[in-house]
Amino acid sequence: MTDKTNFSRRNFLKSSAIGLAGISIFPSIISSCKEKKDVINLGFIGVGQRAMTLLNDFIQIPGVRVTAGCDVYGIKRQRFENFVKKFYNKNNVTSPLKIYEKFEDLLEDKNIDAVVIATPDHQHARIAIAACKAGKDIYLEKPVTFTIFEGQQLRKTVRETGRILAIGSQQRSDPNFQNAVHLVQSGKLGKIEKVNAFVGAPPTPYDLPKEEIPEDLNWNLWLGPLSTDIYYNNKLDPPISINPEVNEKCWGAWRWYKEMGGGFTTDWGAHMFDIAQWGLGMDKSGPVEIAPLDDEKQFIKYTYSNGTIMTSERFNNDMKGVKFWGEKGWIEVSRGYFKSSDSVLLPGVKNNKEDKDEASYMKKVSHQLNFIESVRNHKDPVVPIEIGHRSNTVCCLGNIALDLDRTIKWDPAKEKFVDDNDGAATAKMRYNYRQGFSLM
């Protein structure tokens, strides 16, 4: 197939029935919420850069009231409070707002129905587990947890408590990725032989220079279960200014270091490995063998039980995305990007009579609205805990193989390593929490 056709974001939005409204929250989309039951009181735990974007989305959904915010950094609590009050004052809405430093205090508020957790990854599990036990439904940023063990414990708690937990893997609510997965799962590419899911480099040892801790940052609470040997640098929790208003100039660098995060392997793997898992029908499973792919330990090779190979290699310069290779052709997908080996595979093109409605399989609902509707109807969201945990497990397995610099074997059914004679791989499924910061 030689017709290599590129499909831009603009063309895709024009061809799909959803258009621009489908990737933003607008009244026309969310009007169905207006007649639903009681107001949902929403609290935010972690109000840094990502949380402020989520806040802007959630606060606009009718029937949702943002009533609490929590962070260990005082100036970010102030920014959050200013934003919420300004929004409600502008819209003539009366809504009480409480601000907390400790998440435990927020969870004690009986008036809060659900929480958005957007803290660094190492805090996800213990806060989400505590939220479940406090009777709160949860929107949890990806990756689900810092370790595989934490994911297992969180999954167990979610189901034992009967809470709704949604993972912030918003690409699953994006028609571009929905279309790609539909093509793969409906056999349009034939048997999938391999997948490239480029996500970027793995984590490196922490090496930023030590700096003085800001007076209004509770560094002890920021560290939580992590070792106190980790010292402060402003890039870990980028500073902001209220007057004049200056927001973060970079993402929190904790994510790039082994001691605190999983590098691009987890940061973008939680998105792109997730799409690959979805397309391959592996949401309830995973790879059986994981190995470093190069001497520099930058890329990872995943082998599935059916022989399909997924690697984290580049396929289009440094663009992070997924490429599915099939017997009948290939497709490349990323955010606002879609390219195929044949124009018949492009979004919006009817491949056969079974496609009665253009992109009828696409879910034209925003990711945040999906969570709110799931809370209202008490039903699983588009990305429940099981899916988030399995995708995150793929990420963590990759980092473990790179860290050990050897091939590791995994039993996805038992979620245990195979032939791990020295126990080195198993040991990396968890770490020792600092005293006073256990999984609750």
C-alpha positions as CSV (number, residue, x, y, z in Angstrom):
1,M,0.0,0.0,0.0
2,T,1.6,3.2,-1.1
3,D,-1.1,5.8,-0.5
4,K,0.4,7.2,2.7
5,T,-2.2,9.8,3.7
6,N,-1.8,12.2,6.6
7,F,-5.0,13.4,8.4
8,S,-4.7,16.6,10.4
9,R,-6.6,17.5,13.5
10,R,-8.5,20.2,11.6
11,N,-9.6,17.7,8.9
12,F,-10.6,15.1,11.4
13,L,-12.7,17.5,13.4
14,K,-14.5,18.6,10.3
15,S,-15.2,15.0,9.2
16,S,-16.4,13.7,12.6
17,A,-19.9,14.4,13.8
18,I,-18.6,15.8,17.1
19,G,-16.4,18.6,15.8
20,L,-14.8,21.0,18.2
21,A,-17.5,20.7,20.8
22,G,-16.5,17.1,21.4
23,I,-13.2,18.0,22.9
24,S,-14.3,20.8,25.2
25,I,-17.0,21.3,27.8
26,F,-19.8,23.4,26.4
27,P,-23.4,23.8,27.6
28,S,-24.7,22.2,24.4
29,I,-23.0,18.9,25.4
30,I,-23.7,18.9,29.1
31,S,-27.3,20.1,29.0
32,S,-28.3,16.6,29.8
33,C,-26.9,17.0,33.3
34,K,-29.3,19.8,34.2
35,E,-32.3,17.7,35.0
36,K,-30.3,15.1,37.0
37,K,-30.4,14.7,40.8
38,D,-28.7,16.6,43.5
39,V,-25.6,18.8,43.2
40,I,-22.3,17.0,43.4
41,N,-19.9,18.7,45.8
42,L,-16.3,18.3,44.5
43,G,-13.0,18.6,46.3
44,F,-9.6,18.9,44.8
45,I,-6.5,17.2,46.4
46,G,-3.4,18.7,44.8
47,V,-4.0,22.0,43.1
48,G,-0.9,22.4,41.0
49,Q,-0.7,22.9,37.2
50,R,-2.7,19.9,36.1
51,A,-5.4,20.4,38.7
52,M,-6.0,23.9,37.5
53,T,-6.8,22.6,34.0
54,L,-9.1,20.0,35.5
55,L,-10.7,22.6,37.7
56,N,-11.5,24.8,34.7
57,D,-13.3,21.8,33.1
58,F,-15.2,20.4,36.1
59,I,-16.4,23.8,37.5
60,Q,-18.3,24.4,34.3
61,I,-20.4,21.3,34.4
62,P,-24.0,22.0,35.6
63,G,-24.8,20.4,38.9
64,V,-21.2,20.3,40.0
65,R,-20.0,22.6,42.9
66,V,-16.3,22.9,43.7
67,T,-16.4,23.2,47.5
68,A,-12.9,22.3,48.7
69,G,-9.3,22.4,47.8
70,C,-6.2,21.0,49.4
71,D,-2.4,21.3,48.8
72,V,0.8,21.3,50.8
73,Y,1.9,24.5,49.1
74,G,0.2,27.7,50.5
75,I,0.5,29.9,47.4
76,K,-1.1,27.3,45.3
77,R,-4.0,26.9,47.7
78,Q,-4.4,30.7,47.4
79,R,-4.5,30.6,43.6
80,F,-7.1,27.8,43.7
81,E,-9.3,29.7,46.1
82,N,-9.0,32.9,44.0
83,F,-10.0,31.1,40.9
84,V,-13.0,29.3,42.4
85,K,-14.4,32.4,44.1
86,K,-13.9,34.6,41.0
87,F,-15.8,32.0,38.8
88,Y,-18.7,31.7,41.2
89,N,-18.9,35.5,41.8
90,K,-19.0,36.1,38.1
91,N,-21.8,33.6,37.6
92,N,-23.8,34.8,40.7
93,V,-23.5,31.4,42.4
94,T,-23.3,31.0,46.1
95,S,-20.9,28.1,47.0
96,P,-19.1,27.7,50.3
97,L,-15.4,26.9,49.8
98,K,-13.0,25.3,52.3
99,I,-9.2,25.2,51.9
100,Y,-7.0,22.6,53.5
101,E,-3.3,21.7,53.9
102,K,-3.9,18.0,54.8
103,F,-6.0,15.7,52.6
104,E,-7.2,13.9,55.7
105,D,-9.0,17.0,56.8
106,L,-10.7,17.4,53.5
107,L,-11.8,13.8,53.5
108,E,-13.5,14.3,56.8
109,D,-15.9,16.8,55.3
110,K,-19.2,14.9,55.0
111,N,-20.6,17.3,52.4
112,I,-18.0,16.4,49.8
113,D,-19.3,13.7,47.4
114,A,-16.2,13.2,45.2
115,V,-12.6,14.2,44.9
116,V,-10.1,15.0,42.1
117,I,-6.6,13.8,43.0
118,A,-3.9,15.5,41.0
119,T,-0.9,15.1,43.3
120,P,2.5,13.7,42.4
121,D,2.3,10.0,41.6
122,H,3.8,8.7,44.9
123,Q,0.8,10.1,46.8
124,H,-1.9,8.6,44.5
125,A,-2.4,5.3,46.2
126,R,-2.6,6.3,49.9
127,I,-4.8,9.3,49.2
128,A,-7.2,7.4,46.8
129,I,-7.5,4.5,49.3
130,A,-8.2,6.9,52.1
131,A,-10.8,8.6,49.9
132,C,-12.5,5.3,49.1
133,K,-12.7,4.5,52.8
134,A,-14.1,8.0,53.5
135,G,-17.0,7.3,51.1
136,K,-15.8,9.6,48.3
137,D,-15.9,8.8,44.5
138,I,-12.6,9.7,42.8
139,Y,-11.2,11.1,39.6
140,L,-7.6,10.1,39.8
141,E,-4.9,11.5,37.5
142,K,-2.7,9.0,35.6
143,P,-0.6,7.0,36.1
144,V,-2.8,5.3,38.7
145,T,0.0,4.6,41.2
146,F,3.8,4.7,41.7
147,T,4.2,1.0,42.0
148,I,2.4,-2.2,40.8
149,F,1.7,-3.3,44.4
150,E,0.0,0.1,45.1
151,G,-2.2,-0.5,42.1
152,Q,-3.3,-3.9,43.3
153,Q,-4.2,-2.5,46.7
154,L,-6.1,0.4,45.3
155,R,-8.1,-1.9,42.9
156,K,-9.0,-4.1,45.8
157,T,-10.1,-1.2,48.0
158,V,-12.2,0.4,45.2
159,R,-14.2,-2.8,44.7
160,E,-14.5,-3.6,48.4
161,T,-15.9,-0.1,49.2
162,G,-18.1,0.1,46.1
163,R,-16.7,3.5,45.1
164,I,-16.6,5.0,41.6
165,L,-13.0,5.6,40.5
166,A,-12.1,7.1,37.1
167,I,-8.6,7.4,35.7
168,G,-7.5,10.6,33.9
169,S,-6.5,8.7,30.7
170,Q,-8.5,11.2,28.6
171,Q,-7.3,9.9,25.3
172,R,-9.9,7.1,25.6
173,S,-12.5,9.9,25.3
174,D,-10.8,11.3,22.2
175,P,-12.5,10.4,18.8
176,N,-9.0,10.2,17.2
177,F,-7.9,7.3,19.4
178,Q,-11.4,5.8,19.5
179,N,-11.2,5.6,15.7
180,A,-7.8,4.0,15.7
181,V,-8.8,1.3,18.2
182,H,-12.0,0.6,16.2
183,L,-10.0,0.0,13.1
184,V,-7.7,-2.4,14.9
185,Q,-10.4,-4.3,16.8
186,S,-12.7,-4.6,13.8
187,G,-10.0,-6.2,11.7
188,K,-9.5,-3.5,9.2
189,L,-5.7,-3.9,9.5
190,G,-5.8,-7.7,9.7
191,K,-3.7,-9.5,12.2
192,I,-1.6,-7.0,14.2
193,E,2.0,-8.0,13.9
194,K,3.6,-5.3,16.0
195,V,3.0,-2.0,17.7
196,N,5.2,1.1,18.2
197,A,4.2,3.1,21.2
198,F,6.7,5.9,21.6
199,V,6.6,7.6,25.0
200,G,10.1,9.0,25.7
201,A,13.0,8.3,28.0
202,P,12.9,6.3,31.3
203,P,13.6,8.0,34.7
204,T,17.1,9.0,35.8
205,P,18.6,9.4,39.3
206,Y,17.8,12.6,41.0
207,D,20.5,15.2,40.5
208,L,19.0,18.7,40.8
209,P,20.9,21.0,43.2
210,K,19.6,21.4,46.8
211,E,17.7,24.6,47.5
212,E,16.0,26.3,50.4
213,I,12.4,25.2,51.0
214,P,9.8,28.0,50.6
215,E,8.2,29.0,53.9
216,D,4.7,28.1,52.8
217,L,5.6,24.7,51.4
218,N,5.2,21.7,53.8
219,W,8.0,19.6,52.5
220,N,7.4,16.8,54.9
221,L,3.9,16.4,53.7
222,W,5.0,16.8,50.0
223,L,7.4,13.8,50.5
224,G,4.8,11.7,52.3
225,P,6.0,8.1,52.1
226,L,9.2,8.9,50.3
227,S,12.6,9.1,51.9
228,T,13.7,12.3,53.6
229,D,17.0,11.9,51.7
230,I,15.2,13.6,48.8
231,Y,15.9,17.3,49.1
232,Y,14.0,20.2,47.8
233,N,14.5,21.9,44.4
234,N,12.0,24.4,43.0
235,K,11.6,22.4,39.8
236,L,9.9,19.6,41.7
237,D,7.0,21.9,42.6
238,P,7.4,24.8,40.3
239,P,6.8,28.2,42.0
240,I,4.1,30.6,41.0
241,S,3.1,34.2,41.7
242,I,-0.3,35.6,42.6
243,N,0.3,39.3,42.0
244,P,1.4,39.6,39.3
245,E,-0.2,36.3,38.1
246,V,2.5,34.0,36.9
247,N,1.8,30.3,36.7
248,E,4.1,27.3,36.4
249,K,6.6,27.5,33.6
250,C,7.2,23.8,33.5
251,W,5.8,20.5,34.7
252,G,6.8,19.3,38.1
253,A,10.2,17.6,37.5
254,W,9.6,14.9,40.1
255,R,8.2,12.8,37.3
256,W,11.6,12.5,35.6
257,Y,13.5,11.0,38.6
258,K,13.6,7.4,39.8
259,E,13.2,8.4,43.4
260,M,9.9,10.1,42.8
261,G,8.5,9.1,39.4
262,G,8.7,6.8,36.4
263,G,10.0,9.2,33.7
264,F,8.4,9.4,30.4
265,T,7.8,5.6,30.7
266,T,4.9,6.2,33.1
267,D,4.1,9.9,32.3
268,W,3.4,9.2,28.7
269,G,3.2,5.5,28.8
270,A,0.0,5.9,30.9
271,H,-1.4,7.4,27.7
272,M,0.3,5.6,24.8
273,F,0.8,2.1,26.2
274,D,-2.8,2.5,27.4
275,I,-4.0,3.0,23.8
276,A,-1.9,0.0,22.6
277,Q,-3.3,-2.2,25.4
278,W,-6.8,-1.1,24.4
279,G,-6.3,-1.8,20.7
280,L,-4.8,-5.2,21.4
281,G,-7.6,-6.2,23.6
282,M,-5.3,-6.5,26.6
283,D,-7.2,-4.3,29.1
284,K,-7.6,-7.3,31.4
285,S,-4.1,-8.8,30.7
286,G,-0.7,-7.6,29.6
287,P,2.6,-8.7,28.2
288,V,4.4,-11.9,29.3
289,E,8.0,-10.8,28.5
290,I,9.7,-7.4,28.9
291,A,13.2,-6.6,27.8
292,P,15.5,-3.6,27.2
293,L,15.8,-3.1,23.5
294,D,19.1,-1.2,23.2
295,D,22.4,-0.8,25.0
296,E,21.5,2.7,26.2
297,K,18.4,1.3,27.9
298,Q,16.1,3.9,26.3
299,F,13.7,1.6,24.6
300,I,11.6,-1.4,25.7
301,K,10.3,-4.5,24.0
302,Y,7.1,-6.1,25.2
303,T,6.0,-9.5,24.0
304,Y,2.4,-10.8,24.4
305,S,1.4,-14.4,24.7
306,N,0.0,-14.4,21.1
307,G,3.3,-13.3,19.7
308,T,2.5,-9.7,19.1
309,I,5.5,-7.3,19.8
310,M,5.2,-3.8,21.2
311,T,8.2,-1.6,21.4
312,S,8.6,2.0,22.7
313,E,10.7,3.0,19.7
314,R,10.1,6.1,17.7
315,F,8.1,5.9,14.5
316,N,7.7,9.6,13.5
317,N,10.6,11.6,14.9
318,D,9.9,12.6,18.5
319,M,6.1,12.6,18.3
320,K,4.6,10.6,21.1
321,G,1.9,8.3,19.8
322,V,1.1,4.8,18.7
323,K,1.6,2.9,15.4
324,F,-0.3,-0.3,14.7
325,W,1.2,-2.6,12.0
326,G,-1.2,-5.1,10.5
327,E,-1.2,-7.6,7.6
328,K,-3.4,-5.2,5.6
329,G,-1.8,-1.9,6.4
330,W,-0.8,0.5,9.3
331,I,-2.1,3.5,11.1
332,E,-0.4,6.1,13.2
333,V,-2.3,8.0,15.9
334,S,-1.4,10.8,18.2
335,R,-3.1,13.9,19.7
336,G,-4.6,15.7,16.8
337,Y,-2.8,13.5,14.3
338,F,-3.8,10.5,12.2
339,K,-1.9,8.9,9.3
340,S,-2.6,5.7,7.5
341,S,-1.2,3.4,4.8
342,D,-4.4,3.8,2.8
343,S,-7.0,6.6,2.6
344,V,-9.8,4.1,3.3
345,L,-8.5,3.8,6.8
346,L,-8.9,7.5,7.6
347,P,-11.4,8.7,10.2
348,G,-14.9,9.3,8.8
349,V,-14.4,7.0,5.8
350,K,-17.0,4.3,5.6
351,N,-15.1,1.1,5.0
352,N,-18.2,-1.1,4.4
353,K,-22.0,-1.3,4.7
354,E,-21.6,-2.2,8.4
355,D,-20.5,1.4,9.1
356,K,-24.1,2.7,8.9
357,D,-23.3,5.9,10.8
358,E,-20.1,7.9,10.4
359,A,-18.0,7.2,13.4
360,S,-21.1,5.7,15.2
361,Y,-18.8,3.9,17.6
362,M,-17.3,7.1,18.9
363,K,-18.4,8.3,22.4
364,K,-19.0,12.0,22.1
365,V,-18.7,12.8,25.8
366,S,-15.9,14.7,27.5
367,H,-13.8,12.6,29.9
368,Q,-14.6,14.8,32.9
369,L,-18.4,14.7,32.2
370,N,-18.1,10.9,31.9
371,F,-16.9,10.8,35.5
372,I,-19.7,13.0,36.7
373,E,-22.3,10.9,34.9
374,S,-20.7,7.8,36.4
375,V,-21.0,9.2,39.9
376,R,-24.7,10.2,39.3
377,N,-25.6,6.8,37.9
378,H,-23.2,4.8,40.1
379,K,-21.6,2.9,37.2
380,D,-18.1,2.4,36.0
381,P,-16.5,5.2,33.9
382,V,-14.8,4.8,30.6
383,V,-11.5,4.1,32.3
384,P,-12.1,2.3,35.6
385,I,-9.5,1.2,38.1
386,E,-8.8,-2.2,36.4
387,I,-7.9,-0.6,33.1
388,G,-5.8,2.1,34.7
389,H,-3.9,-0.4,36.8
390,R,-3.2,-2.8,33.9
391,S,-1.9,0.1,31.7
392,N,0.2,1.4,34.6
393,T,1.6,-2.2,35.2
394,V,2.9,-2.2,31.6
395,C,4.7,1.1,32.4
396,C,6.2,-0.2,35.6
397,L,7.3,-3.5,34.1
398,G,9.2,-1.5,31.4
399,N,11.1,0.5,34.0
400,I,11.8,-2.7,36.1
401,A,13.4,-4.4,33.0
402,L,15.4,-1.3,32.2
403,D,16.5,-0.9,35.8
404,L,17.6,-4.6,36.1
405,D,19.0,-4.4,32.5
406,R,17.6,-7.8,31.7
407,T,14.6,-9.7,30.3
408,I,11.9,-10.3,32.8
409,K,8.9,-12.6,32.5
410,W,5.5,-11.8,33.8
411,D,2.3,-13.8,34.4
412,P,-0.5,-11.2,33.8
413,A,-3.2,-13.5,35.2
414,K,-1.5,-14.0,38.5
415,E,0.2,-10.6,38.4
416,K,3.5,-12.1,39.4
417,F,7.0,-12.5,38.0
418,V,8.0,-15.8,36.5
419,D,11.5,-17.3,37.0
420,D,12.5,-14.4,39.3
421,N,15.0,-16.6,41.1
422,D,16.8,-13.8,42.9
423,G,13.6,-11.9,43.7
424,A,15.0,-8.7,42.3
425,A,12.1,-8.0,40.0
426,T,9.5,-8.8,42.6
427,A,11.2,-6.5,45.1
428,K,10.6,-3.6,42.7
429,M,6.9,-4.0,42.7
430,R,6.8,-2.0,45.9
431,Y,9.0,0.1,48.3
432,N,9.3,0.7,52.0
433,Y,7.1,3.7,53.1
434,R,8.5,6.2,55.5
435,Q,7.0,5.7,59.0
436,G,3.7,7.5,59.5
437,F,2.8,7.4,55.8
438,S,1.4,3.9,55.2
439,L,-1.4,2.9,52.8
440,M,-4.5,3.7,54.9
